[in-house]
Amino acid sequence: MASPLFSRSDLAGPYRLTPQRLAAVEAELSAAAITAVRITLPTKGTRADGFAAIAQALALPAHFGNNFDALYDCLNDQEVVPQSPLVLLIEDTRAFGEEGTDT
């Protein structure tokens, strides 16, 4: 049976969750056998620090370009990130600024 929380891909995108809602989402991800990767970004870091944290959490290759286009490419390359479907739980996106959070 498909997960009701993740049955509508048109609703995919960034969401801000309370700790209680995050726990509920993680439980449903686990029940649906969907891989979730929790990524904690530095609270006082730079954009480069944010991309470094993502690269480390996802074990991206050394040639990862530290930008959103390169991240998109890696997330869509089954040889680089084989988990599918995959949900990224990114904590504290301040390192990317408001524009980066929207991206």
C-alpha positions as CSV (number, residue, x, y, z in Angstrom):
1,M,0.0,0.0,0.0
2,A,1.4,3.4,-0.9
3,S,2.1,5.9,1.8
4,P,-0.7,8.5,2.0
5,L,1.9,11.1,3.1
6,F,4.0,10.6,-0.1
7,S,1.3,9.6,-2.6
8,R,1.2,13.1,-4.2
9,S,4.5,14.0,-5.9
10,D,3.0,17.3,-7.0
11,L,3.3,18.4,-3.3
12,A,7.1,17.6,-3.2
13,G,9.3,20.5,-2.0
14,P,10.7,22.1,1.0
15,Y,8.7,22.2,4.2
16,R,9.4,23.5,7.7
17,L,8.4,21.0,10.3
18,T,7.9,21.1,14.1
19,P,9.9,18.4,16.0
20,Q,6.6,16.5,16.5
21,R,5.7,16.6,12.8
22,L,9.3,15.6,11.9
23,A,9.0,12.5,14.1
24,A,5.7,11.6,12.4
25,V,7.2,12.0,9.0
26,E,10.3,9.9,9.9
27,A,8.0,7.2,11.3
28,E,5.9,7.1,8.0
29,L,9.1,7.1,5.9
30,S,10.4,4.1,7.8
31,A,7.0,2.3,7.5
32,A,7.0,2.9,3.8
33,A,10.6,1.8,3.4
34,I,11.6,5.1,2.0
35,T,15.2,6.2,2.6
36,A,15.6,9.4,4.6
37,V,18.9,11.1,5.1
38,R,19.1,13.7,7.9
39,I,21.5,16.5,7.1
40,T,22.4,19.1,9.7
41,L,23.9,22.2,8.2
42,P,26.2,24.5,10.1
43,T,24.2,27.3,11.8
44,K,26.9,29.9,11.2
45,G,28.5,28.5,8.1
46,T,28.8,29.7,4.5
47,R,27.1,28.3,1.5
48,A,30.2,26.2,0.8
49,D,30.0,24.7,4.3
50,G,26.4,23.8,3.6
51,F,27.2,22.0,0.4
52,A,30.1,20.3,2.2
53,A,27.7,19.0,4.8
54,I,25.3,17.7,2.1
55,A,28.2,16.1,0.2
56,Q,29.4,14.3,3.3
57,A,25.9,13.1,4.4
58,L,25.2,11.7,0.9
59,A,28.8,10.5,0.2
60,L,29.0,12.5,-3.0
61,P,32.0,12.1,-5.2
62,A,35.0,14.4,-4.7
63,H,34.3,16.2,-8.0
64,F,30.9,17.4,-6.6
65,G,30.6,21.0,-7.7
66,N,29.3,22.6,-4.5
67,N,26.3,24.3,-6.1
68,F,22.6,23.5,-6.6
69,D,23.0,22.4,-10.2
70,A,25.6,19.9,-9.2
71,L,23.5,18.7,-6.3
72,Y,20.5,18.2,-8.7
73,D,22.8,16.2,-11.1
74,C,24.0,14.0,-8.3
75,L,20.5,13.4,-6.9
76,N,19.4,12.3,-10.4
77,D,22.3,10.0,-11.0
78,Q,21.5,6.5,-9.8
79,E,25.3,5.7,-9.8
80,V,26.0,8.5,-7.4
81,V,22.9,8.4,-5.2
82,P,21.3,4.9,-5.7
83,Q,18.5,5.3,-3.1
84,S,15.2,5.8,-4.7
85,P,12.9,7.2,-3.5
86,L,15.0,9.5,-1.2
87,V,13.9,12.2,1.2
88,L,16.4,14.7,2.5
89,L,15.7,16.0,6.0
90,I,17.8,19.2,6.1
91,E,18.1,21.0,9.4
92,D,18.7,24.7,9.5
93,T,19.2,26.1,6.0
94,R,20.5,29.5,7.0
95,A,23.8,28.8,5.4
96,F,22.1,29.0,2.0
97,G,20.1,32.2,2.7
98,E,16.5,32.8,1.7
99,E,17.2,32.4,-2.0
100,G,19.0,29.1,-1.5
101,T,16.3,27.7,0.7
102,D,13.8,28.4,-2.1
103,T,16.1,26.7,-4.6
